[in-house]
């Protein structure tokens, strides 16, 4: 099992060619007037060695998940300015016996030098493309101050025998 933060951290490392950073929630703190109180600098962790050629092949494949009409997250990113802000991502569905599927999606904006990494896990919500990818799309819309995409209807999963 991994947490959303661990998954996002792994993707950041991969897309930064093995340079790993300690995850951080903020990059600066201001007071109510907007005066900078503290800059939070990135902290490098132990790098990870990637095999030659692995980075480019992975970036190409994961970019297609979002930009290719056959990609599983293509519909969630319709209307997103991918030509200006490239996004690479991966949908996933985790299954636990006796429960509905857990929706998973992780995305990297600007994969040639990641600016944002976002991950969504929604327990017992269905497929990653249907639930988590639209959530991450909304996060990236907000991060880049883009107009919000239409709301996605998410229906509650039926209770499982384990509940």
C-alpha positions as CSV (number, residue, x, y, z in Angstrom):
1,X,0.0,0.0,0.0
2,X,1.1,3.6,-0.7
3,X,-0.4,6.9,0.3
4,X,-1.3,9.6,-2.2
5,X,1.7,11.6,-0.9
6,X,4.1,8.7,-1.5
7,X,2.8,8.2,-5.0
8,X,3.1,11.9,-5.8
9,X,6.6,11.9,-4.4
10,X,7.6,8.9,-6.6
11,X,6.2,10.6,-9.7
12,X,8.1,13.8,-8.9
13,X,11.3,11.8,-8.6
14,X,10.7,10.0,-11.8
15,X,9.9,13.2,-13.8
16,X,12.9,15.0,-12.2
17,X,15.2,12.3,-13.6
18,X,15.8,10.7,-10.2
19,X,16.3,13.9,-8.3
20,X,14.2,13.4,-5.2
21,X,12.8,16.1,-2.9
22,X,11.3,16.0,0.5
23,X,7.5,16.6,0.0
24,X,6.3,20.1,1.1
25,X,2.9,21.6,1.3
26,X,3.8,25.3,0.9
27,X,6.6,27.2,-0.8
28,X,6.1,30.4,1.2
29,X,4.1,32.0,4.0
30,X,2.7,35.5,4.0
31,X,0.9,37.6,6.6
32,X,-2.6,39.0,6.0
33,X,-1.1,42.0,4.0
34,X,0.8,39.7,1.6
35,X,4.2,40.4,3.2
36,X,6.5,37.4,2.8
37,X,7.3,36.0,6.2
38,X,9.1,32.8,5.2
39,X,10.3,31.2,2.0
40,X,10.3,27.4,2.3
41,X,13.1,26.1,0.1
42,X,13.0,22.7,-1.5
43,X,15.1,20.1,0.3
44,X,16.8,17.4,-1.8
45,X,16.7,13.8,-0.6
46,X,18.9,10.9,-1.8
47,X,18.6,10.7,-5.6
48,X,17.4,7.6,-7.4
49,X,19.4,6.2,-10.4
50,X,17.2,5.7,-13.5
51,X,18.3,3.4,-16.3
52,X,19.3,5.3,-19.5
53,X,16.3,6.0,-21.7
54,X,13.7,5.1,-19.0
55,X,12.7,8.6,-18.3
56,X,11.8,9.6,-21.9
57,X,9.9,6.4,-22.6
58,X,7.9,6.8,-19.4
59,X,7.1,10.4,-20.0
60,X,5.9,9.6,-23.5
61,X,3.7,6.9,-22.3
62,X,2.2,8.8,-19.4
63,X,1.6,11.9,-21.5
64,X,-0.5,9.8,-23.9
65,X,-2.8,8.8,-20.9
66,X,-4.0,12.5,-20.9
67,X,-3.4,13.7,-24.5
68,X,-4.2,10.7,-26.7
69,X,-7.9,10.2,-27.5
70,X,-7.4,6.5,-26.5
71,X,-5.9,7.5,-23.2
72,X,-7.8,6.7,-20.1
73,X,-7.7,10.3,-18.7
74,X,-8.3,12.0,-22.1
75,X,-11.9,12.9,-21.3
76,X,-11.1,14.4,-18.0
77,X,-8.6,16.8,-19.6
78,X,-10.7,17.9,-22.6
79,X,-10.3,21.7,-22.8
80,X,-7.2,21.8,-20.7
81,X,-4.4,23.8,-22.5
82,X,-2.1,20.8,-22.9
83,X,-0.1,22.6,-25.6
84,X,0.9,25.3,-23.0
85,X,0.9,23.1,-19.9
86,X,1.8,19.5,-20.8
87,X,0.4,16.9,-18.3
88,X,1.4,13.3,-17.9
89,X,-0.6,10.9,-15.7
90,X,-1.7,7.5,-14.8
91,X,-5.2,6.2,-13.9
92,X,-5.6,3.3,-11.6
93,X,-8.1,1.2,-9.8
94,X,-7.3,-0.5,-6.5
95,X,-9.5,-3.4,-5.5
96,X,-10.2,-4.8,-2.1
97,X,-12.3,-8.0,-1.8
98,X,-15.8,-7.3,-0.7
99,X,-15.6,-3.5,-1.5
100,X,-16.1,-1.3,-4.4
101,X,-13.0,-0.2,-6.4
102,X,-10.8,2.6,-5.2
103,X,-10.3,5.3,-7.8
104,X,-6.7,6.5,-8.3
105,X,-5.1,9.1,-10.5
106,X,-1.7,10.8,-10.4
107,X,-0.6,13.6,-12.7
108,X,2.5,15.7,-13.3
109,X,2.1,19.1,-14.9
110,X,5.1,20.2,-17.0
111,X,6.7,16.8,-17.1
112,X,10.0,18.1,-18.5
113,X,10.5,19.9,-15.2
114,X,7.6,19.2,-12.9
115,X,5.9,22.2,-11.5
116,X,3.0,20.4,-9.9
117,X,2.3,16.8,-9.0
118,X,-1.2,15.9,-7.8
119,X,-2.6,12.5,-6.7
120,X,-6.2,11.5,-5.9
121,X,-7.4,8.4,-4.1
122,X,-11.1,8.0,-3.6
123,X,-12.1,4.9,-1.7
124,X,-15.0,2.8,-3.1
125,X,-15.7,5.3,-5.9
126,X,-15.0,3.4,-9.1
127,X,-12.4,3.8,-11.8
128,X,-9.6,6.3,-11.8
129,X,-10.6,7.9,-15.1
130,X,-14.1,8.5,-14.0
131,X,-13.5,9.9,-10.5
132,X,-9.9,10.7,-9.6
133,X,-8.8,12.1,-12.9
134,X,-11.5,14.8,-12.9
135,X,-10.5,15.7,-9.3
136,X,-6.9,16.2,-10.3
137,X,-8.0,18.2,-13.4
138,X,-9.8,20.6,-11.0
139,X,-6.7,20.9,-8.8
140,X,-4.5,21.7,-11.8
141,X,-7.1,24.2,-13.1
142,X,-6.9,26.0,-9.7
143,X,-3.1,25.8,-9.6
144,X,-2.8,27.5,-12.9
145,X,-5.7,29.9,-12.4
146,X,-7.6,28.4,-15.3
147,X,-11.4,28.6,-15.7
148,X,-12.9,25.7,-13.8
149,X,-14.2,22.7,-15.7
150,X,-17.8,21.6,-15.3
151,X,-18.6,19.8,-12.1
152,X,-18.5,16.0,-12.3
153,X,-21.3,14.1,-10.7
154,X,-19.8,11.5,-8.3
155,X,-22.3,9.0,-6.9
156,X,-21.7,7.3,-3.6
157,X,-20.6,3.7,-3.8
158,X,-23.1,1.1,-2.6
159,X,-22.3,-0.3,0.9
160,X,-20.2,-3.5,0.8
161,X,-20.6,-6.5,3.0
162,X,-17.7,-5.2,5.1
163,X,-19.5,-2.0,6.1
